[in-house]
């Protein structure tokens, strides 16, 4: 539908060779990973807080999970205390009888911890799966509401990755990293208190790395979030390539382009690999410091503690208890790098998710459901330009004035790129007119709710789209309430008798995009879908272009009956299609150049004769009246008469 759109239809990953491809996030798709965005524009915490409206529904379960995990982690702090008692008690006094109760206590603590961690996983599994389902449902519903112009700009792989990989990332963050960011913080604070109660001198030594680690993680967050966003966008671009390759496999094989597509895939994969390696490099440096500094501080604390024990300033049991407590805090500290990395992954996934949800819906203020007196379709001063068209380019439609009378069939003809398909898309509001009004029986289409408008207006596009469903389901999308008789009548009108020869008739699955059928079969099913509901208004965009001459004649004969009961606008490129119409409108330079019957336009409109005959109109040269040679296979203007026969 994007006629005369210059180069504005390029999707991410499909930029011209001289323009670097960009991801929706704005980073060059071909930029090296080490040149990834180093500063993320949004705070990680602020981004993650946007998940709260969804997480609110499971806040009780989250609280139970955090409590269970916190108690489980805190119970491990009892182990150093018990070990200290064992060293200073039964071992120091050589009293084996006093040892067994303490060993039994350690066993109870272990079982208690295991039970709490089991509880944490169980209470969150089901609600978080439901939360992911709800978020995915909201995303899909939003995609259905967004205008066609949005889908023109976005690659399908980018949207697919947001509905799959990003959803999984956000759910996993809520299930594990979020819980343990809270739990490990509680564990670290509690462990710090315990270490100070054991010996404040050793505790201060152990906590020396806290300040440099805090500064390091701040720097890591800003750099890692940029790399993470770039990787997720590149994943979306890669998904787009895979989808295009699968849907276009026939073209790739027919033209022997599978190697070039494979090279494109490998190049995108290499870009993603470089970005992932850059992320791994950042995380490795963080982990090296996170593990190295605490270990160095712990070694210093051990040395100082040994000196204190040697000078009887500290008991051996207290030193063992302190070291055990410090070792128990290794997991909360060492996991910090992984938890921060995953939090940044989840934050960028959240940003990508809300990028779609934040897209403005096209307003639908319509409240009128009934039409006025029969008046047909009127276009009055209708102008249109695509939102992403260059500012200095003219409007595609520059003032359309056209009246299709009630019950009349109007053919719309014009050169390729003149805006015919775009004009037909304005009627069901697939695009919104920039200016002017369009009315159906006196009602402005903007006053009709879209759902009601699209019940009234049925559309058959030149390039038919079928879904991975049965023939019946594909056709009845045009009128979900239609019965079997209406289905059979629509298939008969479209001359789709081939359906009876399919393995399961109308219940046969047609496969993705209907590629198991021929182009003509797909087009006939799309036509059946348009007429099955006996629509009040019908828009046909060159609906017979893929049919052979014999089938086209049969469809036209049946279609005349349908057109006699509706008001129709038919985009036509061939004389045979034009002859279905009562009148013809010629579209040129964004305006309706002429309106009349086929014969009137052949007589009075040179542009129309040129479109129908395929020959250029001769310049008026008095001394050289001979017309230019006709295009091979084209009909002479005076040969085009009603009924499709040629003049004698």
ABEGO torsion letter per residue (X at the ends): XBBGAEAAABBBGABBAABBBBBAAGBBAABBAAABBABBABBAAAAAAAAAAAAAAAAAAAAAAAAAAAAAAAAAAAAAAAAAAAAABAAAAGBAAAAAAAAAAAAAAAAAAAAAAAAAAAAAAAAAAAAAAAAAAAAAAAAAABBAAAAAABBAAAAAAAABAAAAAAAAAAAAAAAAAAAAAAAAAAAAAAAAAABAAAAAAAAAAAAAAAAAAAAAAAAAAAAAAAAAAAAAAAAAAAAAAAAAAAAAAAAGAAAAAAAAAAAAAAAAAAAAAAAAAAAAAAAAAAAAAAAAAAAAAAAAAAAAAAAGABBAAAAAAAAAAAAAAAAAAAAAAAAAAAAAAAAAAAAAAAAAAABBBBBBABABABBBBBAEBBBBGBBBBBAABBAABBBABAGBBBBBBBGBBBBBBEBBGAGAAAAAAAAAGABBBABEBBBBGGBBAAABBAAAAAAABBBBBABBBBBBBBAAAAAAAABAABBAAAAAAAAAAAGAAAAAABAAEAABBAEBGGAABBAAAAAAAAAAAAAAAGBABBBBBGAAAABBAAAAAAAAAAAAAAAAABBBBBBBABAAAAAABABBBBBBGGBBABBEBAAAAAAABAAAAAAAAGBBBBBBBAABABBBBBBBGBBBAAABBBGGBBBX
